[in-house]
Amino acid sequence: MRRTAVFFVASPLHYLAARRVAIDHEPEARHVLVYYNRVLEPVVRPGDWDATLYIPWPRFEPLPGLFGRHRRLLENLRRVADAVGPTDTLVLHSPVFDTEAINYFLRALPKLTGAAEMQARILPDGLLNVQRYPLSLAKRGAQRLRGLRRLVSPVLDYWHFSGDRIGSDAPFVDRIYVLAGFPHRYDPARTVTLAPLVEPVGAGEPLRAAAPPRALVIGQPLAGFGLMDEADRAATSKEIGDWLASKCPGPVDYKAHPREGERHELREPHYHLLEIDEPIESYLARTPYAVVAGCCSTALFIARQIYGPGVPIAAFGVDRVHFKGAGKRENTLALMRELSIEVH
């Protein structure tokens, strides 16, 4: 039987998770990648997929003229159906299903491709999966309004559901993929834990060898943005350096924050400055590190998502940061501990 796995993605993390699912969980299926955010263009490697295509988000890129959003929805359906082609079984993967850009495919794509069976599965979305996001009355009302499109175009048949917004409680979802080491509140009987998202040897470019083991320090504009005074910044940088000297003696790479300028606030003289022109997610997926350290940058959370629980991730100086907003420090520390990020 012909089986086609379709992956709807909008971020580098979605892309890496989709690649892992394709390799580990859908090895016999035809793989079709559909991305709806142009930020992914430098990341997508068409040679890894049987078909790839970009579809514009109807709300933000409607077709010109009257009813441009409606016509964009129909065109997206047609283009994806053409990329999929005739098939017996469809497996649709998306990080969320309560969105007009994706939901209509649940009922339309089987009809357009002749599939007798359809399964829907949820891709991990990192930090967004730590909590549940129940559909409010307003959002459920919006589902009903979207359902009215079928009066004009029967193929636009929105699949209403309740519970969690991403679709974890929806009747059409039979599997929820989650990241290793990430807490979640989904039914354990329906979840499947993905292997770390680093790329296996032989998939696309080979892993960049790390011999001897390398450490990565994540930069952040701290004193420059008024989040620390200069003395605290220097103390934090020294603590990171001392910890690395004992934890992972050897080469250290420094990934500067785009808004640091040339100041490189957590960089010690012997750190090697990384100069990369790709998203941090795709770089980390191809580059193994023994440890990752920083202060409170979101890149620390990204590293945990990519590498899984096997690589130590450490945060320094969080107690010195002047957080803007009540409770933000406590929430950040709680999330770090929940994700097994060491706090020093």
C-alpha positions as CSV (number, residue, x, y, z in Angstrom):
1,M,0.0,0.0,0.0
2,R,1.1,3.5,-0.7
3,R,1.8,5.5,2.4
4,T,2.6,9.2,2.5
5,A,3.8,11.2,5.5
6,V,3.2,15.0,5.2
7,F,5.0,17.3,7.6
8,F,3.7,20.9,8.1
9,V,6.5,23.0,9.7
10,A,7.1,26.6,10.5
11,S,10.4,26.7,12.6
12,P,13.8,25.1,12.5
13,L,12.8,23.0,15.6
14,H,9.7,21.7,13.7
15,Y,11.9,20.9,10.8
16,L,14.4,18.9,12.9
17,A,11.6,17.0,14.6
18,A,10.0,16.2,11.3
19,R,13.3,14.9,10.0
20,R,13.7,12.7,13.0
21,V,10.1,11.3,12.7
22,A,10.6,10.7,9.0
23,I,13.8,8.7,9.6
24,D,12.8,6.8,12.7
25,H,9.1,6.4,12.5
26,E,8.1,6.6,8.9
27,P,11.0,4.9,7.1
28,E,8.8,3.2,4.5
29,A,6.5,6.2,3.7
30,R,6.9,8.8,1.0
31,H,8.0,12.1,2.8
32,V,6.5,15.4,1.8
33,L,7.6,18.6,3.6
34,V,5.3,21.6,3.6
35,Y,6.8,24.8,5.2
36,Y,4.8,27.9,5.7
37,N,7.5,30.3,7.0
38,R,10.3,31.6,4.7
39,V,12.7,31.6,7.6
40,L,13.1,27.9,6.9
41,E,14.4,28.3,3.4
42,P,18.1,28.2,4.4
43,V,17.4,25.1,6.5
44,V,15.4,23.0,4.1
45,R,17.4,20.4,2.2
46,P,15.2,19.2,-0.7
47,G,17.4,16.2,-1.3
48,D,16.3,14.7,2.1
49,W,12.6,14.7,1.0
50,D,10.5,13.2,-1.8
51,A,8.9,16.6,-2.3
52,T,9.1,20.0,-0.6
53,L,7.0,23.1,-1.1
54,Y,6.4,26.5,0.5
55,I,2.7,27.5,1.1
56,P,1.9,31.1,2.1
57,W,0.0,31.6,5.3
58,P,-3.5,32.7,3.9
59,R,-4.1,35.3,6.6
60,F,-0.8,37.1,5.9
61,E,-0.3,36.4,2.2
62,P,-3.7,36.3,0.6
63,L,-4.0,36.2,-3.2
64,P,-4.6,39.6,-4.8
65,G,-8.2,40.6,-5.4
66,L,-11.5,39.8,-3.8
67,F,-11.6,36.8,-1.4
68,G,-7.9,36.5,-1.6
69,R,-7.6,34.6,1.7
70,H,-10.3,32.1,0.6
71,R,-8.7,31.6,-2.7
72,R,-5.2,31.2,-1.1
73,L,-6.6,28.4,1.1
74,L,-7.9,26.6,-2.0
75,E,-4.7,27.0,-3.9
76,N,-2.7,25.7,-1.0
77,L,-4.9,22.6,-0.9
78,R,-4.4,22.0,-4.6
79,R,-0.6,22.5,-4.5
80,V,-0.1,20.1,-1.5
81,A,-2.4,17.5,-3.1
82,D,-0.4,17.7,-6.3
83,A,2.9,17.2,-4.3
84,V,1.4,14.2,-2.5
85,G,-0.1,12.5,-5.5
86,P,-2.3,9.4,-5.3
87,T,-1.9,7.5,-2.1
88,D,-3.7,5.0,0.1
89,T,-2.7,6.3,3.6
90,L,-2.0,9.8,4.7
91,V,-0.2,10.6,7.9
92,L,-0.4,14.4,8.6
93,H,2.1,15.9,11.1
94,S,1.8,19.4,12.5
95,P,2.7,21.2,15.7
96,V,-0.9,22.6,16.0
97,F,-4.2,21.8,14.3
98,D,-6.4,24.7,15.4
99,T,-5.3,27.0,12.5
100,E,-6.9,27.6,9.2
101,A,-3.6,27.2,7.4
102,I,-3.5,23.5,8.5
103,N,-6.9,22.2,9.7
104,Y,-8.6,22.1,6.3
105,F,-6.1,19.6,5.1
106,L,-7.5,17.0,7.6
107,R,-10.6,16.4,5.6
108,A,-9.7,17.8,2.2
109,L,-6.4,16.1,1.5
110,P,-7.8,12.5,1.7
111,K,-10.5,13.4,-0.8
112,L,-8.0,15.1,-3.2
113,T,-5.5,12.3,-3.1
114,G,-7.8,9.3,-2.9
115,A,-6.5,8.2,0.5
116,A,-8.7,5.7,2.2
117,E,-7.1,6.2,5.6
118,M,-5.9,9.4,7.4
119,Q,-3.9,9.7,10.6
120,A,-2.9,13.0,12.3
121,R,0.1,13.3,14.6
122,I,1.5,16.2,16.6
123,L,5.1,17.4,16.1
124,P,6.9,18.8,19.2
125,D,7.0,22.6,19.6
126,G,9.5,22.7,22.5
127,L,8.7,25.0,25.3
128,L,5.1,25.4,24.1
129,N,4.5,21.7,25.0
130,V,5.3,22.2,28.6
131,Q,1.8,23.6,29.3
132,R,-1.6,22.9,27.9
133,Y,-3.6,25.7,26.1
134,P,-7.3,24.9,26.4
135,L,-9.5,26.3,23.7
136,S,-11.5,29.2,25.0
137,L,-15.1,29.8,24.0
138,A,-13.9,32.6,21.7
139,K,-11.5,30.2,19.9
140,R,-14.2,27.5,19.6
141,G,-16.5,30.2,18.1
142,A,-13.8,31.0,15.6
143,Q,-13.7,27.3,14.6
144,R,-17.4,27.5,13.8
145,L,-16.9,30.6,11.7
146,R,-14.2,28.9,9.7
147,G,-16.5,26.1,9.2
148,L,-18.9,28.4,7.2
149,R,-16.4,28.4,4.3
150,R,-17.7,25.0,3.2
151,L,-21.0,26.7,2.2
152,V,-19.0,28.4,-0.6
153,S,-16.3,25.7,-1.1
154,P,-17.3,22.3,0.2
155,V,-13.7,21.2,0.3
156,L,-13.0,23.7,3.0
157,D,-14.5,21.7,5.8
158,Y,-13.0,22.8,9.2
159,W,-12.7,19.9,11.7
160,H,-14.0,21.3,15.0
161,F,-12.6,19.9,18.2
162,S,-12.3,20.8,21.9
163,G,-9.7,20.5,24.6
164,D,-6.1,21.6,24.0
165,R,-5.5,24.0,21.1
166,I,-2.8,22.0,19.5
167,G,-5.1,19.1,19.1
168,S,-3.8,16.7,21.7
169,D,-7.4,15.8,22.7
170,A,-8.8,15.8,19.2
171,P,-10.3,12.5,18.0
172,F,-8.3,12.6,14.7
173,V,-4.9,12.6,16.6
174,D,-3.5,9.2,17.3
175,R,0.0,10.1,18.3
176,I,1.8,13.0,20.0
177,Y,5.6,13.2,19.6
178,V,7.5,14.7,22.5
179,L,11.1,15.7,23.1
180,A,13.3,13.6,25.4
181,G,13.6,15.1,28.9
182,F,10.8,17.6,28.3
183,P,7.9,17.5,30.8
184,H,4.4,17.5,29.3
185,R,0.7,17.0,30.3
186,Y,-0.4,14.7,27.5
187,D,-1.8,11.2,27.8
188,P,1.3,8.9,28.2
189,A,-0.5,6.2,26.2
190,R,-0.6,8.5,23.1
191,T,2.9,10.0,23.3
192,V,6.1,8.8,21.6
193,T,9.5,10.3,22.7
194,L,11.8,11.3,19.9
195,A,15.5,10.6,20.0
196,P,17.7,13.7,20.3
197,L,17.4,15.9,17.2
198,V,21.1,15.8,16.3
199,E,21.4,14.5,12.8
200,P,22.6,10.9,12.4
201,V,25.7,10.2,10.3
202,G,24.7,9.7,6.7
203,A,21.7,12.0,6.8
204,G,22.7,15.1,4.8
205,E,25.9,16.6,5.9
206,P,28.1,14.5,8.3
207,L,28.3,15.6,11.9
208,R,31.2,18.0,12.5
209,A,33.6,16.0,14.6
210,A,34.4,17.3,18.1
211,A,37.7,15.9,19.0
212,P,38.7,16.8,21.6
213,P,35.3,17.4,23.1
214,R,34.3,21.1,22.6
215,A,32.2,23.3,24.9
216,L,29.8,26.0,23.7
217,V,29.2,29.4,25.5
218,I,26.0,31.2,24.5
219,G,26.5,35.0,24.5
220,Q,23.9,37.5,25.7
221,P,23.8,41.4,25.9
222,L,23.6,41.7,29.7
223,A,25.4,44.9,30.8
224,G,24.7,46.4,27.5
225,F,20.9,46.0,28.0
226,G,21.0,47.0,31.7
227,L,20.3,43.4,32.8
228,M,23.5,43.4,34.9
229,D,26.1,45.8,36.1
230,E,29.6,45.5,34.8
231,A,31.0,43.8,37.9
232,D,28.2,41.1,37.8
233,R,28.8,40.5,34.1
234,A,32.5,40.0,34.7
235,A,31.8,37.7,37.6
236,T,29.4,35.6,35.6
237,S,31.8,35.3,32.7
238,K,34.6,34.2,35.1
239,E,32.3,31.6,36.7
240,I,31.5,30.1,33.3
241,G,35.2,29.9,32.4
242,D,36.1,28.3,35.7
243,W,33.3,25.8,35.4
244,L,34.3,24.8,31.9
245,A,38.0,24.4,32.9
246,S,37.0,21.7,35.3
247,K,34.0,20.2,33.5
248,C,35.2,20.2,29.9
249,P,38.9,21.3,29.5
250,G,39.5,21.8,25.9
251,P,38.4,24.1,23.0
252,V,35.5,26.5,23.7
253,D,33.3,28.0,21.0
254,Y,31.4,31.3,21.6
255,K,28.1,32.0,19.9
256,A,27.5,35.7,20.1
257,H,24.0,37.2,20.4
258,P,23.1,39.3,17.3
259,R,22.5,42.3,19.5
260,E,25.8,42.1,21.4
261,G,27.7,43.9,18.7
262,E,31.4,43.4,19.2
263,R,31.3,43.4,22.9
264,H,30.9,39.7,23.4
265,E,30.1,40.0,27.1
266,L,30.6,36.3,28.1
267,R,33.6,35.6,25.9
268,E,37.0,34.9,27.5
269,P,40.1,35.5,25.4
270,H,40.7,31.9,24.5
271,Y,37.2,31.2,23.2
272,H,36.8,30.7,19.5
273,L,34.2,33.1,18.0
274,L,31.7,31.3,15.8
275,E,30.6,33.0,12.6
276,I,27.7,31.1,11.2
277,D,25.0,32.2,8.7
278,E,22.3,29.7,9.6
279,P,19.7,29.3,12.5
280,I,21.2,28.1,15.7
281,E,18.9,25.1,15.7
282,S,20.3,23.7,12.4
283,Y,23.9,24.5,13.5
284,L,23.5,22.6,16.8
285,A,21.8,19.7,15.1
286,R,25.0,19.2,13.0
287,T,27.5,20.0,15.7
288,P,28.0,17.9,18.8
289,Y,29.1,19.7,22.0
290,A,30.1,18.1,25.2
291,V,28.6,20.9,27.3
292,V,26.7,24.2,26.7
293,A,26.8,27.2,29.1
294,G,25.4,30.7,29.3
295,C,23.3,32.9,31.5
296,C,19.5,32.9,30.7
297,S,19.5,33.1,26.9
298,T,16.7,31.2,25.1
299,A,19.5,29.4,23.2
300,L,20.1,27.4,26.3
301,F,16.5,26.0,26.0
302,I,17.1,25.4,22.3
303,A,20.2,23.4,23.1
304,R,18.2,21.3,25.5
305,Q,15.6,20.7,22.9
306,I,18.2,19.7,20.2
307,Y,20.5,17.6,22.3
308,G,18.1,15.9,24.7
309,P,19.0,15.0,28.3
310,G,22.4,13.6,27.6
311,V,24.4,16.9,27.2
312,P,24.9,19.1,30.3
313,I,23.4,22.5,29.9
314,A,24.4,25.1,32.6
315,A,23.1,28.6,33.5
316,F,25.2,31.1,35.4
317,G,24.4,34.4,37.0
318,V,20.6,34.2,36.8
319,D,20.4,35.5,40.4
320,R,22.2,38.6,39.2
321,V,20.0,39.5,36.3
322,H,17.6,42.4,36.7
323,F,14.5,40.8,35.2
324,K,11.7,43.0,33.9
325,G,8.4,41.9,35.2
326,A,7.2,40.4,38.5
327,G,7.8,36.6,38.8
328,K,9.9,36.3,35.7
329,R,13.1,35.2,37.5
330,E,11.2,32.6,39.5
331,N,9.5,31.3,36.3
332,T,12.8,31.1,34.4
333,L,14.5,29.3,37.2
334,A,11.6,26.9,37.6
335,L,11.6,26.1,33.9
336,M,15.4,25.6,33.9
337,R,15.1,23.1,36.8
338,E,12.2,21.3,35.1
339,L,14.3,20.9,32.0
340,S,17.4,19.7,33.9
341,I,19.4,22.8,33.1
342,E,22.0,23.2,35.8
343,V,21.7,26.5,37.7
344,H,24.9,27.8,39.3
